[in-house]
Amino acid sequence: MIDEKSAAEAARKQDEKYINNALVDVYENIMRYEELQIRGSRFRDINARELHIVHAIGLHDHKTTTQVAQEFRMSKGTLTAHLNNLERKGYVERHRNAEDRRIINLGLTRKGRLLYRAHDAFHRRLVKGFLAGMDDDDRQLIKQALMNLETFLDEAQTKK
């Protein structure tokens, strides 16, 4: 009985080590692949952070600077620097809110909407490749694992 417990514990630790390494490798590979896709596209004048800010602004939401800064857990000052670059490059527009002039709503230009759609297609291809050959049960298990990770990360970041 003890040998079975020890073997099970050793297997669990080995699985956790593999999963840890795989998560790190997958994250790094996705970021590298995304950068390569940017560099090989007509949008090579932006970096991955700016790309994700464009994606966070969205096509029709007209989010505020505060909402986007909170989504990325960055200061409004840091976001403003990124927005200045994105605006200068022609991807983002800022609009004063009609009801409260202190609020800045963000929108995408035509160029920004094209970038958003290209990035969205990139992610759809990534997910399709990831889920290839999986059945509904597999997808639900992966979804649950990702929800667990998301919850853990959200809780860890709000404790700071």
Helices and strands as residue ranges (DSSP letters): H 2-39, H 48-57, H 65-72, H 76-88, E 92-96, E 104-108, H 110-131, H 136-158
